Amino acid sequence: MNKTIFSAGVVFGVLAVVFGAFGAHGLAKLIDADALVTYETGVRYQMYHALFLLVLANTKFLEVQKKKTVFYLTVLGVVLFSFSIYLLAINSLTSFDFKKIALLTPLGGSLLILGWLVLGYRVVKGKKGGEN
């Protein structure tokens, strides 16, 4: 599972760099400044959580089983949050109205928050001694 968590972090990190470069060099001339700022928010949060997954995978004081829920919440949260933001930011470039999926963004954000809370709870409630 640690390898899966780490691999997801790598994939999200690579995609964040690719999407960030695309936003800076490709989208900058196609969408307005507000949409670009929105897009960059998606990239930033994706990268934060890519790094988070890399750290989570290498955390030794938390059992792999206890990492699973945090991993699933984070992956689903990034997909719903960041990817919906990307689609909303490019809404003016497509014939589909991505505003119809706008509720996915706060749902994804809530899952990211929940992932952090679950991690915190599991660390605090973990076995005493030996986990450092």
C-alpha positions as CSV (number, residue, x, y, z in Angstrom):
1,M,0.0,0.0,0.0
2,N,2.9,2.4,0.7
3,K,4.1,2.0,-2.8
4,T,0.6,2.7,-4.1
5,I,0.3,5.9,-2.0
6,F,3.8,7.0,-3.1
7,S,3.0,6.3,-6.7
8,A,-0.2,8.3,-6.5
9,G,1.8,11.2,-5.0
10,V,4.2,11.0,-7.9
11,V,1.4,10.9,-10.5
12,F,-0.3,13.9,-8.9
13,G,3.0,15.8,-8.7
14,V,3.8,15.2,-12.3
15,L,0.3,16.2,-13.4
16,A,0.5,19.3,-11.3
17,V,3.7,20.4,-13.0
18,V,2.2,19.6,-16.5
19,F,-1.1,21.4,-15.7
20,G,0.8,24.3,-14.2
21,A,3.0,24.7,-17.2
22,F,0.0,24.4,-19.5
23,G,-1.8,27.0,-17.5
24,A,1.1,29.4,-17.6
25,H,2.0,28.9,-21.3
26,G,-1.1,27.6,-23.0
27,L,-4.2,28.9,-21.1
28,A,-2.9,32.3,-20.2
29,K,-3.9,33.7,-23.6
30,L,-7.2,31.8,-23.8
31,I,-8.9,32.5,-20.5
32,D,-9.4,35.6,-18.4
33,A,-7.2,36.5,-15.4
34,D,-9.8,35.3,-12.8
35,A,-10.2,31.9,-14.5
36,L,-6.4,31.6,-14.6
37,V,-6.2,32.3,-10.9
38,T,-8.8,29.7,-10.3
39,Y,-7.0,27.2,-12.4
40,E,-3.7,27.9,-10.5
41,T,-5.6,27.2,-7.2
42,G,-6.4,23.7,-8.5
43,V,-2.7,23.2,-9.5
44,R,-1.5,24.4,-6.1
45,Y,-3.8,22.2,-4.1
46,Q,-3.0,19.2,-6.3
47,M,0.7,19.7,-5.7
48,Y,0.2,20.2,-1.9
49,H,-1.6,16.9,-1.8
50,A,0.9,15.1,-4.0
51,L,3.6,16.1,-1.5
52,F,1.3,15.0,1.3
53,L,0.9,11.6,-0.2
54,L,4.7,11.2,-0.6
55,V,5.1,12.0,3.1
56,L,2.1,9.7,4.1
57,A,3.6,6.8,2.2
58,N,6.9,7.1,4.1
59,T,5.4,7.7,7.6
60,K,6.6,4.8,9.8
61,F,4.6,5.5,12.9
62,L,1.2,4.9,11.3
63,E,0.2,1.4,10.2
64,V,-0.5,0.9,6.5
65,Q,-4.1,-0.1,7.3
66,K,-4.6,3.2,9.0
67,K,-3.2,5.1,6.0
68,K,-5.8,3.6,3.6
69,T,-8.7,5.8,4.5
70,V,-6.5,8.9,4.4
71,F,-5.2,7.9,1.0
72,Y,-8.6,7.3,-0.4
73,L,-10.1,10.5,0.9
74,T,-7.1,12.4,-0.5
75,V,-7.1,10.9,-3.9
76,L,-10.9,11.3,-4.3
77,G,-10.6,14.8,-2.9
78,V,-7.9,15.9,-5.3
79,V,-9.8,14.5,-8.3
80,L,-13.1,16.2,-7.3
81,F,-11.5,19.4,-6.1
82,S,-8.7,20.2,-8.5
83,F,-10.1,18.6,-11.6
84,S,-13.4,20.3,-11.2
85,I,-11.6,23.6,-10.8
86,Y,-9.6,22.9,-14.0
87,L,-12.9,22.3,-15.9
88,L,-14.6,25.3,-14.4
89,A,-11.6,27.5,-15.3
90,I,-11.8,26.5,-19.0
91,N,-15.6,26.7,-19.1
92,S,-15.5,29.5,-21.6
93,L,-13.5,27.4,-24.0
94,T,-16.1,24.5,-24.3
95,S,-19.6,24.1,-25.4
96,F,-20.4,22.1,-22.2
97,D,-21.4,24.2,-19.2
98,F,-19.1,22.9,-16.4
99,K,-20.9,25.1,-13.9
100,K,-23.3,22.1,-13.7
101,I,-20.6,20.2,-11.8
102,A,-19.6,23.1,-9.6
103,L,-20.8,21.2,-6.4
104,L,-17.9,18.7,-6.9
105,T,-15.4,21.4,-5.9
106,P,-16.6,21.9,-2.3
107,L,-17.3,18.1,-2.0
108,G,-13.6,17.5,-3.0
109,G,-12.4,20.1,-0.6
110,S,-14.4,18.6,2.2
111,L,-12.9,15.2,1.4
112,L,-9.4,16.7,1.6
113,I,-10.2,18.3,5.0
114,L,-11.7,15.0,6.2
115,G,-8.5,13.2,5.1
116,W,-6.4,15.6,7.2
117,L,-8.7,15.2,10.2
118,V,-8.7,11.4,9.9
119,L,-4.9,11.4,9.8
120,G,-4.7,13.7,12.8
121,Y,-7.1,11.6,14.8
122,R,-5.3,8.4,14.0
123,V,-1.9,9.8,14.9
124,V,-3.2,11.3,18.2
125,K,-5.1,8.1,19.1
126,G,-2.2,5.8,18.0
127,K,-0.4,3.4,20.3
128,K,1.8,5.0,22.9
129,G,5.5,4.3,22.7
130,G,7.4,3.1,19.7
131,E,5.6,5.1,17.2
132,N,8.2,7.9,17.0
